[in-house]
């Protein structure tokens, strides 16, 4: 039940985790504190992607506020990829809106309401945390080489998929789950280009998607290799284009479009989230 008009109704926060024992405890502390204060019913879902450190043990030893925040620990048993982990977590959510965030909290969890509020108000189906809309919100920047690599990748994504989005890779996105569940179920990319696939299917389903500027800081310790993973991501983007051309996503597109129309009939008049 909602305690006041300023609170969000419900939110599941999904954290894909691979060898995050060193920081998962602090991440859970910050997220559960935010949910307890700002959400009427909060849920945190840690999805361990076959870690070989103590990520699971540290997460299980964390005690959330039981009255307001539920903590779930899911395991892939083996390393399946970030895309698989995010989908696993979001499909396990029990709330209206699901948001996934990187374990390093490059985007502070306090930015969540920017994305969740317009989904609750019926303005959006998917809200994308973006570094491209207002770059003044970036605190600690990546190296010049990483920034340029990201820009080239996003340009390639726009050319290959037709997505009108400038930052597909920021690890901070929120989904209206009643509408987006068919998309999550129909996606097949398990690697780092999973965001592109989800957004491509949603775009083809004519869902309401928007990039929302968020604060962001680069943290060292990324497991992404600029050479190996960049090539892999570009190959995944090409695969997405092939799957679109084959009609592989047709069922997911149709189901999401239908779900959006059904939901629109039950949403009260929009309130501004600004």
NORKA-V693460 format. One record per helix or strand. SS is the DSSP state (alpha for helix, beta for strand). FROM is the first residue (numbers start at 1). LEN is the number of residues. If there is no record, write none. Layout:
BEGIN
ss/from/len
SS/FROM/LEN
SS/FROM/LEN
END
This chain:
BEGIN
ss/from/len
beta/8/10
alpha/24/15
beta/39/10
alpha/55/7
beta/69/7
alpha/82/10
beta/97/5
alpha/109/12
beta/126/5
alpha/135/3
beta/138/1
alpha/144/18
beta/172/5
alpha/177/10
alpha/194/11
beta/209/5
beta/216/1
alpha/228/19
alpha/250/15
END
